[in-house]
Amino acid sequence: MSNTEDNRLLLLYQKFQSKTASVEELTELNNFLASEGAEQHLFELIEKEYQLSEIKQPELSEFRAAQIFQQITSQPQTHRKIRSLWPRIAGVAAIAGMLVISILFKDQFLSIGNQSQVVSSNQDIAPGKSAATLTLANGRKILLTSVPSGELANESGVTISKTSNGEILYEIKENSETKPGQHNLLSTAMGETYQVKLPDGSRVWLNAASSLKYPVSFSSLKDRRVELHGEAYFEVAKDKLHPFLVETDGQEVTVLGTHFNIKAYKQDKNIVTTLAEGSVRVGYQASAWSDHGKIVYKDEVILSPGQQSLLKGETISVSKAALEESLAWKDGNFVFNDANIEKIMQDIARWYNIEVLYEGPFPTGAFSGNISRSKNISQILRALESTKLVHFKIEGRKVYVSK
């Protein structure tokens, strides 16, 4: 090809990335990719351009990809054109190290991806559901999927009820006589998530394989202290006189009224705290060495909106948060930004209640994408397989991962 044609091809690809390409330009790019050796030639041009500019090519984010797809499908064109265009462009994206899952999950592309035999129809696994187990202070357990809406319990002036949309509510009478130290425990298994409104009016979304322990009443307590294992999103009711504290293994978050997420699964071996609004103080245990040996002390960092802390052992770091990624589960999505397959499969395993096993060489590569948690697992695995970087096999509730 001539330099003019190569420049035109690069321009078309850059417009595809920046969401400025017209339907005609995307069709022109598609026609080029239909020829033999075209994808490799485009990749070589991209690599050459990168080396000349010494500037990394902008990545196609999951949200931009979704916007591009929406722009194209809103234009007058036949279903056939969409089918012929996107597989090839997605192929180039994979060559460039990008996974456009948000595009792959559109129905038009899934109809092509179904050629993959990841799983037979009778082996497919449905997504998780809204469910939890509520353990009362007296030890009574209530399975929140099997009880109708209405009053669940009435003890010591505290009424616990379930709304029509499944939320757990607490109502405390002014003269209630709750005993100090009484707690309730809300827990979810793998494949479950649930929402609760605490006695102080704070709302909590509990992710899969998680638990939240909290007092039956906060009225006689100097602070509002809860204990979290797993992951939860908090919208804390404001109360300047009674700070809200979230204890996890090795960390304590103190707030007055704010929105934040804590991810503290033991198998992740770190704690991620993400602040959406307000302010929080993240306390943790640190240590240092002196002439007298190891000294253990408590330290803390203050997070501002849009910041995220990462606690690994006794070391903490603060960075700008990817809010869409950290809070996506609450809104019914998985969002991954440059994530490896192990991290992706950890989150998928919790939601689909599966066991993940790896066979042979470990799959490499970074994946980015936006995946709906309402999809059957086969649709997610097919999309990931479309990159040709990873392969899956399902046997019962076991998913085998290979390169």
C-alpha positions in Angstrom: 0.0 0.0 0.0 1.1 3.6 -0.6 1.9 6.0 2.2 -1.3 7.9 1.3 -3.3 4.7 1.8 -1.5 3.8 5.0 -2.2 7.3 6.4 -5.9 7.0 5.4 -6.1 3.6 7.2 -4.5 5.0 10.4 -6.9 7.9 10.3 -9.9 5.6 10.0 -8.6 3.5 13.0 -8.0 6.7 15.1 -11.5 7.9 14.3 -12.8 4.5 15.3 -11.0 4.8 18.7 -12.1 8.4 19.3 -15.8 7.9 18.5 -15.7 10.3 15.6 -16.0 7.9 12.6 -19.1 8.1 10.5 -20.9 5.0 9.3 -19.3 5.4 5.9 -15.8 5.5 7.4 -16.5 2.5 9.6 -17.7 0.6 6.5 -14.5 1.6 4.7 -12.4 0.3 7.6 -14.5 -2.9 7.6 -13.9 -3.4 3.8 -10.2 -3.1 4.3 -10.2 -5.6 7.2 -12.0 -8.1 4.9 -8.8 -8.6 2.8 -6.2 -11.2 3.6 -3.4 -10.0 5.9 -5.2 -6.7 6.6 -5.3 -7.0 10.3 -1.6 -7.7 10.6 -0.8 -4.8 8.3 -2.9 -2.5 10.5 -1.3 -3.7 13.6 2.2 -3.0 12.1 1.1 0.5 11.2 -0.2 1.1 14.8 3.1 -0.2 16.2 5.1 2.0 13.9 3.1 5.0 14.8 3.6 4.3 18.4 7.4 4.0 18.0 7.5 7.3 16.1 5.4 9.3 18.4 6.6 7.6 21.7 3.1 8.2 22.9 0.9 5.3 23.9 -2.1 4.8 21.7 -5.3 5.8 23.6 -7.2 2.8 24.9 -10.8 2.2 24.0 -12.6 2.3 27.3 -15.6 0.2 27.9 -17.8 3.3 28.1 -16.5 4.8 25.0 -16.9 1.5 23.2 -20.6 1.4 24.3 -21.0 4.9 23.0 -19.5 4.1 19.7 -21.7 1.0 19.3 -24.8 3.1 20.2 -23.8 5.7 17.6 -23.4 3.2 14.9 -26.6 1.2 15.6 -28.6 4.4 15.8 -27.8 5.1 12.1 -30.0 3.7 9.3 -28.3 0.5 8.3 -29.1 -3.2 8.0 -28.5 -5.8 10.7 -26.2 -7.5 8.2 -23.8 -4.6 8.1 -23.4 -4.6 11.9 -22.7 -8.3 11.8 -19.9 -8.0 9.2 -18.3 -4.9 10.8 -17.8 -5.6 14.5 -16.2 -9.0 14.6 -13.3 -7.7 12.5 -12.9 -4.4 14.4 -13.0 -6.4 17.6 -10.3 -8.6 16.2 -8.0 -5.6 15.6 -8.8 -4.4 19.1 -7.7 -7.8 20.5 -4.5 -7.6 18.5 -3.8 -4.2 20.0 -4.3 -5.6 23.4 -7.8 -4.3 24.1 -11.0 -6.3 24.9 -14.2 -4.4 24.0 -16.5 -6.5 26.1 -19.2 -3.8 26.2 -19.5 -4.2 22.4 -19.3 -8.0 22.6 -22.3 -8.1 24.9 -24.7 -6.4 22.5 -27.2 -8.9 21.1 -26.0 -8.4 17.5 -22.5 -9.6 18.3 -23.6 -12.4 20.7 -25.4 -14.0 17.8 -22.1 -14.5 16.1 -20.2 -15.4 19.2 -22.5 -18.3 19.9 -20.4 -20.4 17.5 -18.1 -20.9 20.5 -18.8 -24.1 22.3 -17.8 -23.0 25.8 -20.8 -24.6 27.4 -23.9 -26.6 26.2 -27.3 -25.1 26.9 -28.1 -27.7 29.7 -24.9 -26.7 31.5 -25.3 -22.9 31.5 -25.2 -21.1 34.9 -27.6 -18.4 35.7 -26.5 -15.2 37.5 -26.8 -14.6 41.2 -29.9 -13.2 42.9 -31.1 -10.9 45.7 -31.0 -13.1 48.7 -29.4 -13.3 52.2 -29.7 -14.8 55.6 -30.6 -12.6 58.6 -29.5 -13.9 62.0 -31.2 -12.2 64.9 -29.8 -11.4 68.3 -31.5 -14.5 69.8 -29.9 -16.8 67.1 -33.0 -17.2 65.0 -32.1 -17.3 61.3 -34.4 -15.9 58.6 -33.8 -16.8 54.9 -34.7 -13.6 53.1 -35.6 -15.3 49.8 -38.3 -17.5 51.3 -40.2 -15.0 53.4 -42.9 -12.6 52.1 -42.9 -8.9 52.6 -44.1 -7.6 56.0 -43.0 -7.9 59.6 -40.2 -10.4 60.2 -39.5 -9.9 63.9 -40.5 -7.7 66.8 -38.2 -7.9 69.8 -37.5 -5.4 72.6 -39.3 -2.6 70.8 -37.4 -3.2 67.5 -39.5 -4.1 64.5 -37.8 -5.7 61.5 -39.7 -5.8 58.3 -39.2 -6.6 54.6 -40.4 -4.2 52.0 -42.1 -5.3 48.7 -38.8 -4.7 46.8 -36.8 -6.9 49.3 -35.2 -4.3 51.5 -34.8 -4.9 55.2 -36.0 -2.1 57.4 -35.7 -1.4 61.2 -38.1 0.6 63.2 -37.2 1.4 66.8 -39.7 2.7 69.4 -38.6 5.7 71.4 -38.8 3.8 74.7 -37.4 0.5 73.4 -35.2 -1.4 75.9 -32.7 -3.1 73.7 -29.8 -4.7 75.6 -26.3 -3.5 75.0 -24.3 -5.9 72.9 -27.2 -7.2 70.9 -26.3 -7.6 67.2 -27.9 -8.8 64.0 -25.9 -10.4 61.2 -26.8 -10.1 57.6 -24.8 -12.5 55.4 -24.8 -13.5 51.7 -23.5 -16.7 50.1 -21.8 -16.9 46.8 -24.3 -15.9 44.1 -26.3 -13.6 46.5 -26.5 -9.9 47.1 -28.8 -7.8 49.4 -29.7 -4.3 50.6 -30.5 -3.3 54.1 -31.5 -0.1 55.9 -29.8 0.0 59.3 -31.5 1.2 62.5 -29.9 4.7 62.1 -31.2 5.1 58.6 -28.0 4.2 56.8 -28.3 2.1 53.7 -25.9 -0.8 52.9 -25.6 -2.9 49.7 -23.9 -6.2 50.5 -22.1 -8.0 47.7 -21.8 -11.8 47.3 -20.0 -13.9 49.9 -20.1 -11.1 52.5 -21.4 -10.4 55.9 -22.3 -7.4 58.0 -22.7 -7.4 61.8 -24.4 -4.4 63.4 -26.2 -3.4 66.6 -29.9 -4.0 66.9 -30.2 -0.3 68.0 -27.7 2.5 67.9 -29.7 4.8 70.2 -27.7 4.1 73.4 -24.2 3.9 71.8 -21.6 6.6 71.5 -20.7 5.5 68.0 -22.3 3.5 65.2 -19.9 0.6 64.8 -20.4 -2.3 62.3 -18.2 -5.2 61.2 -17.7 -6.2 57.5 -16.4 -9.3 55.9 -16.3 -9.2 52.1 -17.6 -6.2 50.2 -20.3 -3.6 50.8 -21.4 -0.1 49.6 -22.5 2.3 52.3 -24.7 5.4 52.2 -24.3 6.6 55.8 -27.0 8.8 57.5 -25.4 12.0 58.9 -25.0 12.2 62.6 -22.2 14.5 63.8 -22.5 13.3 67.4 -22.3 9.6 66.5 -19.5 8.7 64.1 -20.1 5.6 61.9 -17.3 3.1 62.0 -16.7 0.1 59.7 -14.3 -2.6 61.0 -12.6 -5.0 58.7 -9.7 -7.3 59.3 -6.8 -4.9 59.8 -8.7 -1.6 59.0 -11.2 0.8 60.5 -13.0 3.4 58.5 -14.6 6.4 60.4 -17.2 8.7 58.8 -19.9 11.1 59.8 -22.1 10.9 56.7 -20.9 9.8 53.2 -21.0 7.3 50.4 -18.2 4.8 50.1 -17.3 1.2 49.1 -15.1 -1.3 51.0 -13.8 -4.5 49.4 -12.2 -6.7 52.0 -12.3 -10.3 50.8 -9.7 -12.4 52.6 -8.6 -14.2 49.4 -7.8 -10.8 47.8 -5.1 -10.2 50.5 -5.8 -6.5 50.5 -8.5 -4.0 51.4 -9.7 -1.4 48.9 -11.7 1.6 50.2 -13.3 3.8 47.6 -14.9 7.2 48.4 -17.7 8.5 46.3 -18.7 11.6 48.3 -18.0 13.1 51.7 -14.8 12.3 53.7 -13.5 9.2 55.5 -10.6 8.4 57.8 -9.0 5.1 57.1 -7.2 3.7 60.2 -4.8 0.8 60.0 -2.0 -0.9 62.0 1.5 -0.1 61.0 4.9 -1.0 62.4 8.5 0.3 62.4 11.8 -0.9 63.8 13.8 0.9 66.4 16.8 0.2 68.6 14.4 -1.6 70.9 12.9 -3.8 68.2 9.6 -3.7 66.3 7.1 -1.0 67.3 3.5 -1.5 66.4 1.3 1.7 66.2 -1.9 2.9 64.6 -1.8 5.2 61.6 -4.4 6.7 59.3 -5.1 8.5 56.0 -7.9 10.8 55.0 -9.7 10.2 51.7 -11.4 12.9 49.6 -14.1 12.2 47.0 -12.8 10.2 44.1 -9.9 8.8 46.0 -9.2 5.1 46.9 -6.9 3.5 49.5 -5.2 0.2 49.1 -4.1 -1.6 52.2 -1.7 -4.5 51.8 -0.5 -5.8 55.1 0.9 -2.8 57.0 1.4 -0.7 53.9 -1.3 1.7 52.5 -1.4 3.8 49.4 -3.9 6.4 48.1 -4.7 7.0 44.5 -7.4 8.4 42.2 -10.3 6.0 42.1 -11.9 4.4 39.1 -15.4 4.9 40.5 -17.2 3.1 37.6 -15.1 0.0 38.2 -15.3 0.0 42.0 -19.0 0.7 42.3 -20.2 -1.2 39.2 -21.3 -4.3 41.1 -23.9 -2.2 43.0 -25.5 -1.2 39.8 -25.6 -4.7 38.3 -22.3 -4.7 36.3 -18.8 -5.9 36.2 -16.3 -3.3 35.0 -12.7 -4.2 34.5 -9.8 -1.9 33.6 -6.6 -3.6 32.6 -7.4 -6.6 34.8 -5.8 -10.0 34.6 -7.9 -13.1 34.1 -7.4 -14.2 37.8 -9.0 -11.0 39.1 -11.9 -11.2 36.7 -12.6 -14.8 37.5 -12.5 -14.1 41.3 -15.4 -11.7 40.9 -17.2 -13.9 38.5 -16.8 -16.9 40.8 -18.5 -15.1 43.7 -21.5 -14.0 41.6 -22.1 -17.3 39.8 -21.2 -19.5 42.7 -18.6 -21.5 40.8 -15.2 -23.0 41.4 -12.4 -21.8 39.1 -9.6 -24.2 38.1 -6.6 -23.4 35.9 -5.1 -25.9 33.4 -1.7 -25.6 31.8 0.1 -22.2 31.2 -1.6 -19.3 32.9 -3.4 -17.0 30.5 -1.8 -13.6 30.2 -3.0 -10.2 29.0 -5.0 -7.3 30.4 -8.7 -7.1 29.9 -11.0 -4.1 29.9 -14.7 -4.1 29.6 -18.2 -3.6 30.9 -20.2 -6.8 31.6 -23.8 -7.0 32.8 -24.2 -9.3 35.9 -27.6 -10.3 34.6 -26.1 -12.4 31.8 -25.7 -16.2 32.0 -22.1 -17.2 32.5 -21.8 -18.6 29.0 -22.2 -15.1 27.5 -19.4 -13.7 29.6 -17.1 -16.6 28.9 -17.8 -16.4 25.1 -17.0 -12.7 25.1 -13.7 -13.3 26.9 -12.9 -16.2 24.6 -13.4 -13.9 21.6 -10.0 -12.3 22.4 -8.3 -15.7 21.7 -6.3 -15.0 24.9 -8.2 -17.4 27.1 -10.4 -20.5 26.9 -13.0 -22.1 29.2 -14.7 -25.4 29.9 -17.6 -25.9 32.2 -18.3 -29.1 34.1 -21.2 -28.7 36.6 -20.2 -25.7 38.7 -16.5 -25.9 37.9 -15.0 -23.7 35.3 -11.7 -24.7 33.8 -9.5 -21.9 32.5 -6.7 -22.4 30.0 -4.6 -20.3 27.6 
